[in-house]
């Protein structure tokens, strides 16, 4: 599944993929790995598999990375 982080103006800031990484304590973390190799760390996935909190943390980290609000995550499933 490929994805892109897109600015409010429509500029693609990064392309990459969403990945789940297992933490040392066994919890799963939602991350974005850009095609350039940068990892943007999201939050921990809830025990029931809910991605809401994990994705909110990921978007906070995207804001910290690009210093922009109004970012969109566009996902392409092939």
CORRATA-V699760 format. One line per field, one symbol per residue. burial: # if it has 24 or more other C-alpha atoms within 12 Angstrom, else .. Layout:
burial: ???
This chain:
burial: ..####......########.......######.....#######........##..##.###.......###.....
